Amino acid sequence: MKKKVIHFIFDLTRGGAETMLVRVIKELKEYEHIVVTLFPENHFNEELQCDKLICLNLTSLYQLPLAIGRFRKVVKAEKPDLVHTHLFWPTAIGRLAVPRKIPLLTTIHAFIASSVEYKNWHIRFIDKFTYRVRKSVIIVVAKGAMEEYFSFLKIKPYKAYVLYTFVDVQRFGNIAVHKEASPVFKIISVGAIRKQKNQEYLVEAFGKLKGQPFELHIYGWGDGAALEKKIQDTGANVKIMGKVNNIETIIPQYDLFTMSSIFEGFSLGVLEAMAMGMPLLLSDIKSFKEQCEETACYFSLDNVDDFVQQLKALAADKEQLQKMGAAAKERAINNFTLTHHIDQLRSIYTATLNKF
């Protein structure tokens, strides 16, 4: 008889944490999978191959206290062997709702010290309080993020593992980057349009490049009205392309991949670009540096001119671009594949279940 796992996540919009969860469930066929969400958004539909999908049907964050009782009822009814939570609110709720006789795992997907969420004192308080109430096993997507989680919150680890995010090599690693010759140097950025991704920085930088042969396309879902206004005000050669599902056919059409995030966990978008052999110009945050090491170039978020200068230098050096892309692809394939991730996750699940 299969062991049953409840996976608890905020919703199923197409972000890094959600994409990772959907793919993991597909691979871990030896378990029965129940997915529970707080909110009903679902961008995956038939891609999600779970045994049951349960939504707690919240309509507002103000209803979060109700979710504790609702999730407790789900756990009681489903009788899982293990509960695995993702992201802040499902984790806090899970720690308060899951009985101690059921093992509880939590995946931390970001470097929390730079997270907008954790700048709020009540978020830090809730995380510390719920961890002390119920010490869940912590899974963190980067070494630096693990160290930061415990030091920033000033809590002692109970049991913790580093488990890197993975890239689908079959989907992204077998596509050769090929771009037709063009007088315009084209750059792509992939990520939801929100404050964390900091796309306004890129618009400001491209405003300084006005009239020069550089063009930026931004792919991702979200309300882009404010960003569109900034594009118009600066005259930047930037286009918002919206959400797509076939990004692997789009990325190879560009000369360079960039992201200007203020913080990240372990970026799936960057991993996909690495697997495709794309040269990378990224903000100089800890997670990107751990992810890419010397295979990418990094710019300061405090100085838009730094981005502009590095972009121009890379555009003028085609040989360097090719070397960077090849090195990034090699690093992704050697370290961040689905096989690496699933083997380690199986070991974590087995070790956790054996202690109960």
TITORTOR-468432 format. One line per 4 residues: for each residue y, x, z of C-alpha. Coordinates in steps of 0.05 Angstrom, whole numbers, plus 5000, padded with zeros to 4 digits. Example, Ala and Ser with C-alpha at 12.3 -4.5 7.8 and 13.67 -1.06 7.14 Angstrom:
2
4910/5246/5156 ~ 4979/5273/5143
This chain:
356
5000/5000/5000 ~ 5068/5026/4980 ~ 5119/5045/5033 ~ 5182/5002/5028
5252/5032/5025 ~ 5317/4993/5031 ~ 5375/5027/4995 ~ 5442/5002/5020
5505/5015/4979 ~ 5575/4986/4971 ~ 5564/4956/4902 ~ 5535/4975/4834
5597/4995/4795 ~ 5583/5056/4751 ~ 5602/5114/4796 ~ 5565/5179/4813
5531/5153/4876 ~ 5509/5089/4842 ~ 5483/5124/4779 ~ 5444/5172/4821
5412/5115/4861 ~ 5391/5077/4799 ~ 5358/5138/4769 ~ 5323/5158/4833
5292/5089/4842 ~ 5265/5093/4771 ~ 5229/5159/4787 ~ 5202/5145/4857
5148/5097/4834 ~ 5105/5109/4895 ~ 5155/5068/4938 ~ 5175/4995/4938
5250/4992/4929 ~ 5298/4939/4957 ~ 5371/4949/4939 ~ 5424/4916/4983
5498/4914/4964 ~ 5559/4889/5001 ~ 5594/4864/4939 ~ 5564/4832/4875
5592/4879/4821 ~ 5535/4906/4778 ~ 5547/4950/4717 ~ 5474/4970/4709
5437/4904/4699 ~ 5368/4920/4669 ~ 5376/4995/4683 ~ 5364/4980/4756
5289/4978/4763 ~ 5282/4957/4836 ~ 5232/4907/4866 ~ 5288/4864/4895
5364/4863/4893 ~ 5400/4830/4952 ~ 5475/4821/4956 ~ 5508/4806/5022
5562/4771/4981 ~ 5625/4795/5016 ~ 5690/4774/4983 ~ 5736/4819/5022
5735/4881/5066 ~ 5759/4836/5122 ~ 5688/4807/5123 ~ 5656/4873/5139
5639/4854/5211 ~ 5598/4796/5183 ~ 5557/4845/5143 ~ 5527/4875/5206
5491/4810/5223 ~ 5473/4796/5150 ~ 5443/4865/5140 ~ 5406/4861/5206
5373/4796/5181 ~ 5354/4829/5115 ~ 5322/4888/5152 ~ 5284/4840/5198
5259/4799/5139 ~ 5239/4857/5093 ~ 5209/4902/5148 ~ 5223/4968/5111
5190/5034/5128 ~ 5256/5070/5117 ~ 5330/5052/5105 ~ 5374/5097/5062
5449/5084/5062 ~ 5502/5110/5014 ~ 5578/5115/5023 ~ 5620/5100/5084
5616/5025/5099 ~ 5542/5015/5085 ~ 5529/5076/5130 ~ 5571/5050/5188
5539/4981/5182 ~ 5469/5010/5176 ~ 5477/5051/5239 ~ 5496/4988/5278
5444/4942/5246 ~ 5380/4982/5236 ~ 5331/4983/5295 ~ 5315/5051/5323
5241/5043/5306 ~ 5260/5047/5232 ~ 5282/5115/5205 ~ 5353/5116/5177
5378/5165/5125 ~ 5450/5172/5103 ~ 5476/5206/5040 ~ 5547/5235/5044
5574/5240/4973 ~ 5640/5275/4984 ~ 5679/5329/5020 ~ 5710/5283/5072
5768/5326/5097 ~ 5805/5316/5031 ~ 5782/5244/5022 ~ 5837/5191/5022
5791/5146/5063 ~ 5783/5196/5119 ~ 5858/5206/5127 ~ 5857/5140/5165
5843/5152/5239 ~ 5801/5088/5244 ~ 5753/5112/5190 ~ 5742/5177/5227
5733/5139/5292 ~ 5683/5090/5262 ~ 5642/5146/5231 ~ 5640/5186/5296
5626/5125/5339 ~ 5569/5098/5296 ~ 5538/5167/5290 ~ 5536/5172/5366
5506/5102/5370 ~ 5452/5119/5319 ~ 5442/5190/5294 ~ 5419/5181/5223
5387/5236/5182 ~ 5444/5264/5139 ~ 5435/5282/5066 ~ 5495/5317/5036
5508/5332/4962 ~ 5536/5402/4973 ~ 5532/5458/5024 ~ 5606/5459/5035
5607/5384/5044 ~ 5554/5389/5098 ~ 5592/5441/5138 ~ 5656/5402/5130
5625/5335/5152 ~ 5603/5360/5220 ~ 5663/5406/5233 ~ 5715/5355/5211
5686/5299/5254 ~ 5669/5347/5310 ~ 5598/5321/5317 ~ 5532/5357/5326
5480/5350/5271 ~ 5415/5315/5288 ~ 5378/5330/5223 ~ 5412/5347/5157
5393/5367/5086 ~ 5431/5390/5025 ~ 5408/5353/4963 ~ 5447/5367/4900
5464/5313/4850 ~ 5426/5319/4785 ~ 5439/5312/4711 ~ 5393/5277/4662
5374/5337/4619 ~ 5335/5295/4570 ~ 5397/5254/4556 ~ 5450/5307/4559
5416/5375/4552 ~ 5389/5365/4482 ~ 5455/5348/4449 ~ 5490/5406/4415
5565/5408/4422 ~ 5594/5403/4352 ~ 5666/5389/4335 ~ 5696/5387/4266
5752/5435/4252 ~ 5820/5406/4270 ~ 5890/5433/4280 ~ 5892/5393/4345
5857/5420/4408 ~ 5825/5359/4439 ~ 5809/5352/4513 ~ 5766/5300/4547
5769/5276/4620 ~ 5717/5228/4647 ~ 5725/5188/4712 ~ 5746/5122/4740
5822/5113/4740 ~ 5840/5119/4813 ~ 5879/5162/4860 ~ 5822/5209/4876
5814/5229/4803 ~ 5888/5247/4800 ~ 5897/5233/4725 ~ 5973/5230/4735
5971/5306/4743 ~ 5942/5313/4674 ~ 5993/5266/4644 ~ 6049/5307/4676
6018/5370/4647 ~ 6013/5341/4578 ~ 6084/5318/4583 ~ 6101/5392/4584
6059/5402/4521 ~ 6096/5348/4482 ~ 6101/5367/4408 ~ 6046/5419/4414
5976/5412/4383 ~ 5941/5387/4446 ~ 5912/5317/4458 ~ 5878/5288/4520
5832/5227/4521 ~ 5814/5196/4588 ~ 5749/5156/4594 ~ 5733/5111/4653
5740/5042/4681 ~ 5798/5018/4725 ~ 5868/4991/4721 ~ 5907/5040/4677
5974/5003/4677 ~ 6010/5054/4721 ~ 5980/5111/4683 ~ 6001/5081/4616
6072/5075/4642 ~ 6072/5148/4662 ~ 6046/5167/4593 ~ 6103/5129/4560
6155/5158/4608 ~ 6133/5230/4596 ~ 6117/5224/4522 ~ 6051/5259/4536
5998/5260/4481 ~ 5947/5224/4525 ~ 5904/5163/4508 ~ 5866/5119/4557
5800/5103/4523 ~ 5768/5057/4574 ~ 5695/5052/4598 ~ 5637/5070/4552
5562/5074/4562 ~ 5547/5126/4508 ~ 5588/5183/4535 ~ 5536/5234/4512
5555/5219/4440 ~ 5630/5224/4455 ~ 5636/5288/4496 ~ 5613/5334/4438
5673/5312/4397 ~ 5720/5351/4442 ~ 5739/5424/4452 ~ 5745/5424/4528
5726/5382/4588 ~ 5776/5375/4646 ~ 5782/5339/4713 ~ 5840/5342/4762
5807/5309/4822 ~ 5837/5317/4891 ~ 5767/5314/4920 ~ 5696/5302/4896
5626/5303/4923 ~ 5583/5336/4869 ~ 5611/5308/4805 ~ 5561/5276/4758
5612/5277/4701 ~ 5620/5352/4708 ~ 5544/5362/4711 ~ 5536/5322/4646
5589/5364/4612 ~ 5555/5428/4637 ~ 5487/5406/4611 ~ 5519/5394/4542
5549/5464/4541 ~ 5621/5443/4546 ~ 5673/5493/4571 ~ 5706/5468/4635
5777/5471/4662 ~ 5777/5440/4732 ~ 5820/5432/4794 ~ 5808/5487/4845
5774/5444/4897 ~ 5714/5467/4938 ~ 5662/5421/4907 ~ 5678/5442/4835
5674/5515/4854 ~ 5607/5506/4889 ~ 5582/5466/4830 ~ 5604/5512/4773
5618/5579/4806 ~ 5643/5628/4753 ~ 5623/5585/4694 ~ 5688/5545/4695
5763/5560/4699 ~ 5803/5529/4756 ~ 5876/5508/4761 ~ 5921/5496/4821
5937/5423/4838 ~ 6003/5448/4867 ~ 6027/5477/4800 ~ 6024/5438/4735
6046/5500/4697 ~ 5982/5535/4718 ~ 5942/5482/4681 ~ 5987/5488/4620
5981/5564/4617 ~ 5906/5565/4625 ~ 5896/5511/4573 ~ 5937/5550/4522
5898/5614/4537 ~ 5831/5579/4529 ~ 5852/5545/4464 ~ 5870/5613/4435
5802/5644/4453 ~ 5745/5609/4418 ~ 5695/5663/4437 ~ 5711/5653/4511
5702/5578/4504 ~ 5633/5588/4474 ~ 5612/5636/4530 ~ 5636/5589/4584
5599/5530/4553 ~ 5534/5569/4547 ~ 5539/5594/4619 ~ 5553/5524/4646
5493/5496/4609 ~ 5447/5550/4636 ~ 5471/5538/4707 ~ 5460/5462/4702
5390/5468/4674 ~ 5369/5521/4724 ~ 5395/5485/4786 ~ 5413/5412/4778
5358/5374/4743 ~ 5325/5308/4761 ~ 5260/5345/4777 ~ 5296/5389/4828
5327/5328/4860 ~ 5266/5283/4862 ~ 5220/5337/4890 ~ 5268/5351/4947
5280/5277/4961 ~ 5205/5264/4965 ~ 5199/5319/5016 ~ 5256/5291/5057
5227/5221/5056 ~ 5157/5247/5075 ~ 5184/5290/5132 ~ 5226/5233/5159
5169/5182/5156 ~ 5120/5230/5189 ~ 5165/5233/5251 ~ 5161/5157/5262
